[in-house]
């Protein structure tokens, strides 16, 4: 199912136009992003992964050039780059977003710390936010508040959904 979701994503114009993408490094229960990362490198795209700065309570986009080297697993089980300078947020074309659940309005249920919401709300980020999930993660309604940021599109192994901007 992960491979199907990744294949569907790379067929989209948002992926094809993107030169710089930021991809989450998946937990075992999430869509495996490895096929997406390998394809992006094959397509000569620059691939970034989020590194959490707990002190600043934000994610820093850091370029990765390998899925085996220069990565670590944090105490909360998140894989991230070990080192590297933060990449300018304004240059990122596409951010691949994880989540526990999603609805038909682009709302997502994250892990409750707001890192992706703060990142996507950053005024310098002008790219496309795309959730990558399994169809079984879809639900009728995800509760949201003023600080939650909707994704612009959502890709599963079954279909692509695009959402109107939130008023």
N, C-alpha and C positions, 0 to 999 in steps of 0.2 A: 504494500500500500504506500510506503514511503517513496519508493521509486516512481510509482504512478503519479503521486502528488508533485514530486520534483520535475518529472517529465512535462506535466501539464503547466507548471510554472515557467519553465524555460521556453515554452512555445508562445508565451504572452508578449505583447509589444513592450510592456513595462520592463521586462527582463531584457529583451533584445536591445532596447535603447540604453539601458544602464551600463555605465562603464565602471562604477564603483558600487559594490553592494556590501551590506553588513548582514551577516548571517549568525543566528544563534547556534551554539554547539549543543546538540540535543541531549536530553536525558533519555534513558532507555524507553520511557513511555511516550515520548514525543516523536513526531515525524523525524526520521533520520535525515539530517541535512548533508551528510557526506556526499551523496550523488550530486547534489546541487553545487557544492563547493568544487568538486572535481570538474564538473561541467563548466563552471564559471572560469576556472583556471584554463581549461581547454579553449574557452572562448576569449581568452586574454583579458579577462576582467580582473580588476583589483578586488580582493576579498578581505573584508574586515570582520572582526569578531568583537563582541563587547567584553571589556574588562571592567569589573566593578570597583569603583573607588568608594569604599565604605565611609571614609572620612568626609568626602564631598557629597555622599548620597546620590551618586550619578554613575552612569556608564560612560566609559571612554572607548571610542572606536579605535581599535588597534589592528594593523594589517597582519594577516597570517599568510605564510607561504608553505605550510605543511600542516597536516592533521595529526602528526605524531610528535614533532619537535616543537619546543618552545610553548607548550601548553601545560596547564596544571589543572587540577580539580580542587575547588575551594572546599572548605569544611561543610558547606551546605550542598555539595554535590554538583556544582556548576563548573563546567569546563570553560577555561578562558585563557587568553594569551598570558605568558609569564612576564614578558617585557615588550617594550616598543613605545614609540611616541604616539600620543593621541592624534588621530587623523582629523582634519577640519570637518566638522559636521556639515557645513555648507556644500561640500563637494560630494556628499553621499547621494546617489541617485535612487537607491532601493534599499529598504530595511526589511528584512525578513523577521517577523515577530512570532514568538511562541505564545502559548496560552493553555489554560486548562479547559476552557469552554468558550463558545462563540455563538452569537445570534445573527439573525438575518438583517441586522441594522449596522453591523460592523463593530459592535461592542465585544469586548473580550474580558474574560476573567483571567487575571494573571496570578502571580503567587503572593500578591498583597503588599508588596513593598514599593510599588509605583515607579520602578526604575525605567521601564519602557514608556510609561505615560509621561514622565518628565523629559525623557529623551525626545519623544515624538512631538512634544509641545515646545521644544526649544525653537526660538524664533529663527535660528540659522538653518534649521532643517526644512528644506523645500522639496525633498524627494517624495517617493511613494512608499507608504507603509503597507506591507503585505503580510497577513497572517498565513502561516503554513500549518495545516492541521489535518486531522482525520475527520471524515464525515460524521463519525460517531461522537465527535466533540461538539456538534451543533446542538443547540437547545433553543427553545422558543424565545426566551428572554434572559439576557444577562443584566443583572442590576448594575446601574452606572450612576455616577455623580459628576459634578462639574469638573473634577480633576482627571477623570478618565478620558482618554483620547481614543476615538474610534480609528480603526484601520481603514485604508482606502480600498483595499481589496483583500479577498480571502481565497486561498486555493486549497482544495482537498484532493484526494485521489479520484473524486467523482466529478467535481465541477469548479468553475471559477465564479466568484461573486464580486461585483464591484458596487461600491456604496457612494451615494451622493454626499457631498460635504455636509458636515453637521452645522446647522444654523446656530 
